Amino acid sequence: MASSPADLPIRHFTARDGTRLAWRETGQGRPLVLIHGYFSNAFVNWIRYGHAATIAAAGFRVIMPDLRAHGDSDKPHDPAAYKPDVLADDGFDLVGHLGLTDYDLAGYSLGGRTAVRMLARGAKPRRAVLCGMGLDGILDTQGRGGYFRHVLTHLGSFPRGSSEWMTEAFLKTTGGDPEALLLILNTFADTNREALAAIDLPVLVVTGAEDDDNGSGAVLADAIPGARYVEVPGNHMSAVTKPDLGRAIADFLAA
């Protein structure tokens, strides 16, 4: 296993539409595809705060893509590169590129929603973990999408300390490309209750105790047959910085 983030090489594959996408991985064992959130990237979401190392230490090969328009993946400015559900397409393309047939799937926030879209479209991991996501953010993606559209089209105008100001500050820390990230909003696809009720595999939903950005995680777990819900400390932003998140994922997958 890599001993530090600097030891994780950036690897690339080409999605079906020709977009060049990056991923990193650490650990050995059962594969876990672990998808980061909006404005973030694999390093910030999973490596910086030790989650990838925690999960790898539990016996997993942790595969962490950078979504298109994020991190070290391509950030095209052509709207044609952002058709609805393209992030799920990219997830399927990574699974195919790596030849994964028996794997687990997890994600945080937009990564959790992307995992749900993959499940709704026929992905067959053994288990799934949906983090930082509630039922509202699955059923009506444009609700949260409208917030981010407002931020990205009014950069530099928000009062210091406001939610929008903090969101913009996070964008700056990750070096995000506002034009490409605005186009990502066009990819959002809703998932209905019937599709959630048809998910037939062990699922864990994890959210911060103060995180209601995408609605209730507990209610999302209730909508998926047999799903479990675990609460960890923090809000939507701070829960990622706490070791409880990585431990919750590792404990569920290792059980």
C-alpha positions as CSV (number, residue, x, y, z in Angstrom):
1,M,0.0,0.0,0.0
2,A,1.2,3.5,-0.7
3,S,2.7,5.2,2.3
4,S,1.7,8.7,1.4
5,P,-0.5,10.6,-1.1
6,A,2.6,11.4,-3.2
7,D,3.1,7.7,-3.8
8,L,-0.2,7.3,-5.6
9,P,0.4,7.7,-9.4
10,I,-2.3,9.3,-11.5
11,R,-3.6,6.8,-14.1
12,H,-5.8,7.6,-17.1
13,F,-8.4,5.9,-19.3
14,T,-10.6,7.2,-22.1
15,A,-14.3,7.3,-21.7
16,R,-16.7,6.2,-24.5
17,D,-17.0,9.8,-25.8
18,G,-13.2,10.3,-25.9
19,T,-12.8,12.3,-22.6
20,R,-9.6,11.4,-20.8
21,L,-10.4,10.6,-17.1
22,A,-8.0,10.1,-14.2
23,W,-8.0,7.7,-11.2
24,R,-5.7,6.8,-8.4
25,E,-5.7,3.6,-6.3
26,T,-4.2,2.2,-3.1
27,G,-4.3,-1.1,-1.3
28,Q,-4.7,-4.7,-2.3
29,G,-7.7,-7.0,-2.1
30,R,-11.3,-6.6,-3.0
31,P,-11.9,-3.7,-5.4
32,L,-13.9,-0.7,-4.2
33,V,-14.8,2.1,-6.6
34,L,-14.9,5.2,-4.5
35,I,-16.3,8.4,-6.1
36,H,-15.8,11.9,-4.8
37,G,-18.2,14.9,-4.5
38,Y,-18.9,18.0,-6.6
39,F,-16.2,20.6,-6.7
40,S,-13.8,18.1,-5.0
41,N,-11.5,15.4,-6.3
42,A,-10.1,12.0,-5.3
43,F,-7.2,13.5,-3.3
44,V,-9.3,16.0,-1.3
45,N,-12.3,13.7,-0.6
46,W,-10.5,10.4,0.1
47,I,-6.7,10.7,0.4
48,R,-6.1,14.0,2.3
49,Y,-8.0,13.0,5.5
50,G,-7.0,9.3,5.5
51,H,-10.2,7.6,4.4
52,A,-8.5,5.7,1.5
53,A,-5.8,4.5,3.8
54,T,-8.3,3.3,6.4
55,I,-10.3,1.4,3.8
56,A,-7.2,-0.1,2.2
57,A,-5.9,-1.2,5.6
58,A,-9.2,-3.2,6.0
59,G,-8.2,-5.3,3.0
60,F,-9.4,-3.4,-0.1
61,R,-8.1,-2.1,-3.4
62,V,-9.4,1.4,-3.3
63,I,-10.0,2.9,-6.8
64,M,-10.7,6.6,-6.8
65,P,-11.6,8.3,-10.0
66,D,-11.6,12.0,-10.7
67,L,-15.0,12.8,-12.2
68,R,-14.9,14.6,-15.6
69,A,-14.4,18.4,-15.0
70,H,-12.7,17.6,-11.7
71,G,-9.2,17.0,-10.5
72,D,-6.8,15.5,-13.0
73,S,-9.5,14.5,-15.5
74,D,-10.3,16.5,-18.6
75,K,-12.4,19.6,-18.2
76,P,-14.0,20.2,-21.6
77,H,-15.9,23.3,-22.2
78,D,-18.1,21.8,-24.9
79,P,-21.6,21.3,-23.7
80,A,-21.8,18.1,-25.8
81,A,-19.4,16.4,-23.2
82,Y,-22.1,16.9,-20.5
83,K,-25.1,14.9,-21.5
84,P,-27.5,13.7,-18.8
85,D,-26.1,10.8,-16.8
86,V,-22.7,10.9,-18.3
87,L,-21.1,10.5,-14.9
88,A,-22.7,7.1,-14.5
89,D,-21.5,6.3,-18.1
90,D,-18.0,7.2,-16.9
91,G,-18.4,4.9,-13.9
92,F,-19.4,2.0,-16.1
93,D,-16.4,2.8,-18.4
94,L,-14.0,2.7,-15.5
95,V,-15.4,-0.6,-14.3
96,G,-15.1,-2.0,-17.8
97,H,-11.6,-0.6,-18.3
98,L,-10.4,-2.3,-15.1
99,G,-12.2,-5.5,-15.9
100,L,-14.0,-5.5,-12.6
101,T,-16.7,-8.2,-12.2
102,D,-16.9,-8.5,-8.4
103,Y,-16.5,-5.2,-6.7
104,D,-18.0,-2.7,-4.2
105,L,-19.2,0.8,-5.0
106,A,-19.3,3.9,-2.9
107,G,-19.4,7.7,-3.2
108,Y,-19.8,11.0,-1.4
109,S,-22.5,13.6,-2.3
110,L,-22.4,13.8,-6.1
111,G,-20.4,10.6,-5.9
112,G,-23.2,9.0,-3.9
113,R,-25.7,10.1,-6.4
114,T,-23.6,8.8,-9.3
115,A,-23.4,5.4,-7.5
116,V,-27.3,5.5,-7.2
117,R,-27.5,6.2,-11.0
118,M,-25.2,3.3,-11.7
119,L,-27.3,1.0,-9.5
120,A,-30.5,2.2,-11.2
121,R,-29.1,1.5,-14.6
122,G,-28.0,-2.1,-13.8
123,A,-24.6,-1.9,-12.0
124,K,-24.1,-5.1,-9.9
125,P,-21.6,-4.4,-7.2
126,R,-21.7,-6.7,-4.2
127,R,-22.4,-3.8,-1.8
128,A,-22.8,-0.1,-2.0
129,V,-22.2,2.9,0.4
130,L,-24.0,6.2,-0.2
131,C,-22.4,9.0,1.7
132,G,-23.4,12.7,2.1
133,M,-26.6,12.1,0.2
134,G,-30.3,12.3,1.2
135,L,-33.5,11.3,-0.5
136,D,-34.3,14.8,-1.7
137,G,-31.0,14.9,-3.6
138,I,-31.8,11.7,-5.4
139,L,-35.4,12.4,-6.3
140,D,-35.0,16.0,-7.4
141,T,-31.4,16.8,-8.4
142,Q,-32.2,20.3,-9.7
143,G,-33.0,21.5,-6.2
144,R,-29.4,21.3,-5.1
145,G,-28.3,22.0,-8.7
146,G,-30.0,25.4,-8.6
147,Y,-27.9,26.4,-5.5
148,F,-24.6,25.5,-7.3
149,R,-25.8,27.3,-10.5
150,H,-26.4,30.4,-8.5
151,V,-22.9,30.2,-6.9
152,L,-21.1,29.6,-10.2
153,T,-22.8,32.4,-12.0
154,H,-22.3,35.0,-9.2
155,L,-18.7,34.3,-8.1
156,G,-17.2,37.0,-5.9
157,S,-20.5,38.5,-4.8
158,F,-21.4,36.6,-1.6
159,P,-21.1,38.0,2.0
160,R,-18.2,36.5,3.9
161,G,-19.2,33.6,6.0
162,S,-22.4,32.8,4.0
163,S,-23.0,29.3,2.7
164,E,-22.4,30.5,-0.9
165,W,-19.1,32.2,0.2
166,M,-17.9,29.0,1.8
167,T,-18.8,27.0,-1.3
168,E,-16.9,29.4,-3.4
169,A,-13.9,29.2,-1.0
170,F,-13.9,25.4,-1.4
171,L,-14.0,25.8,-5.2
172,K,-10.8,27.9,-4.9
173,T,-9.1,25.4,-2.6
174,T,-9.6,22.6,-5.2
175,G,-8.7,24.8,-8.1
176,G,-11.9,24.0,-9.8
177,D,-12.8,25.1,-13.3
178,P,-16.1,27.1,-13.0
179,E,-17.1,26.8,-16.6
180,A,-16.7,23.1,-16.7
181,L,-18.3,22.6,-13.3
182,L,-21.3,24.7,-14.4
183,L,-21.7,22.3,-17.3
184,I,-21.7,19.3,-14.9
185,L,-25.1,20.5,-13.7
186,N,-26.5,19.5,-17.0
187,T,-25.6,15.9,-16.3
188,F,-27.8,15.5,-13.2
189,A,-30.4,12.8,-13.5
190,D,-33.2,12.1,-11.1
191,T,-33.9,8.6,-9.7
192,N,-37.5,7.8,-8.7
193,R,-38.7,5.8,-5.6
194,E,-39.5,2.8,-7.7
195,A,-35.9,2.5,-8.9
196,L,-34.6,2.9,-5.3
197,A,-37.1,0.2,-4.1
198,A,-35.7,-2.2,-6.8
199,I,-32.1,-2.0,-5.4
200,D,-31.3,-5.5,-4.3
201,L,-28.0,-5.6,-2.5
202,P,-26.6,-4.5,0.9
203,V,-26.5,-0.7,1.1
204,L,-25.1,1.6,3.8
205,V,-26.1,5.3,3.9
206,V,-23.8,7.6,5.8
207,T,-24.3,11.3,6.5
208,G,-23.1,13.9,9.0
209,A,-25.3,14.5,12.0
210,E,-25.7,18.2,10.8
211,D,-25.9,17.4,7.1
212,D,-29.3,18.1,5.5
213,D,-27.9,19.6,2.3
214,N,-29.5,16.9,0.2
215,G,-32.3,15.9,2.5
216,S,-32.3,13.1,5.0
217,G,-29.9,10.2,4.8
218,A,-32.1,8.2,7.1
219,V,-35.1,8.7,4.8
220,L,-32.9,7.6,1.9
221,A,-32.0,4.4,3.7
222,D,-35.7,3.8,4.4
223,A,-36.4,4.0,0.6
224,I,-33.9,1.2,-0.2
225,P,-34.9,-2.3,1.0
226,G,-32.7,-3.5,3.8
227,A,-30.4,-0.4,3.8
228,R,-28.7,0.6,7.0
229,Y,-28.1,4.2,8.1
230,V,-25.1,5.4,10.1
231,E,-24.6,9.0,11.3
232,V,-21.1,10.4,11.7
233,P,-20.1,13.8,13.2
234,G,-20.2,17.0,11.1
235,N,-22.1,18.8,8.4
236,H,-21.8,18.2,4.6
237,M,-18.4,19.8,4.4
238,S,-16.8,18.9,7.7
239,A,-17.9,15.2,7.8
240,V,-15.3,14.6,5.1
241,T,-12.5,15.8,7.4
242,K,-13.3,13.4,10.2
243,P,-12.0,9.8,10.5
244,D,-15.4,8.5,11.3
245,L,-16.4,8.6,7.6
246,G,-13.6,6.3,6.5
247,R,-14.2,3.9,9.5
248,A,-17.9,3.7,8.7
249,I,-17.2,2.7,5.1
250,A,-14.5,0.2,6.1
251,D,-16.5,-1.4,8.9
252,F,-19.5,-2.0,6.6
253,L,-17.5,-3.5,3.8
254,A,-15.3,-5.6,6.1
255,A,-18.2,-7.0,8.1
